[in-house]
Amino acid sequence: MLLLEKAYAKNYGNYFTIEGGDPVYALRDLTGAPFERITDLKSGNKNEYWKMLTNADKRQWIMCCYTGNTNVREEKMNFSDSGGLLRVATSVNVLDASAYNRLDDGLPSTVVIRVWLSPTGKQRVVAAAVLRRQIVYDLWDEVYTVVTAGPSGRRTVQVKFKAEALKLLTAVDVALTGVDALDPALSYTATVQAELNPVSATNLAEVRRWLSEGSGGGLDRGGSFFGSFVSVFVNPKLPAADRVLRLTSQPYRRRTSR
């Protein structure tokens, strides 16, 4: 089993790419057999579902379950004070095996990354930022074009290898707020949420507006403007997208000089 997993990960680039996602794609890759997906367990007839499962078990069919795109987990992040700013750095790979494979089909893939800082255990947001990444593979020139946009500006990079493109797509390094704005008596938690191909046109429009109206990631951007960001992007409910991954950091406490 370990050798099979290693071979499968190598086929898709690395182990991170095959983490999470819909197991149907893995079963299809490994067996080539047709499949049936059941998604409305809460609203359907439980007796009928149980009959279906027992029948499949008698036939020795492969069965599995997963939690959809509600992937939330804790992750150690790097915090650093630089030039009076608090920087948060991590990597958030929202691509599963199927999405990783589709990077070569010549169609654009978009990742929207939202980052916000809150007092630990509280929903009050003290700083926030949004990043947008898009990757397209040129079938003729055989290069990946990655466009990144965030508080530090917009840039376009072309790379030859998929691993390089994936690194550009998933790396997060953003300045959220001035260190002096944080209360040294409190600890803070950073949340990083990545959405693959968001389906909401409203959200994408808000991303473009946020990126086009200056830089910075804190309340210094104006109360109403910052409030509009929080209302759209900082939402306990995960939004609709091909896949969503939400990471929460370890507690961070502002260091004070003695």
Beta strands, then each sheet from edge to edge (+ up, - down):
strand 1: 71-74
strand 2: 78-82
strand 3: 85-91
strand 4: 109-119
strand 5: 127-138
strand 6: 143-150
strand 7: 153-159
strand 8: 171-178
strand 9: 187-198
strand 10: 241-248
strand 11: 252-253
sheet 1: 1+ 10+ 9- 4+ 5- 6+ 7-
sheet 2: 1+ 10+ 9- 11+
sheet 3: 2+ 3- 8+
end
